[in-house]
């Protein structure tokens, strides 16, 4: 039985990094955060 104090998302969205760019985007985001977000939105896909 689950605890009533346990919080879970109601409708979670699962995203997949099929091109393995997430770690590179973390490095890029240190200098160019807007560019990193644009690239991730293009290549990170819904499962």
Buried (B, 14 or more C-beta within 10 A) or exposed (E): EEEEEEEEEEEEEEEEEEEEBEEEBEEBBEEEEEEBEEBBEEBBEEE
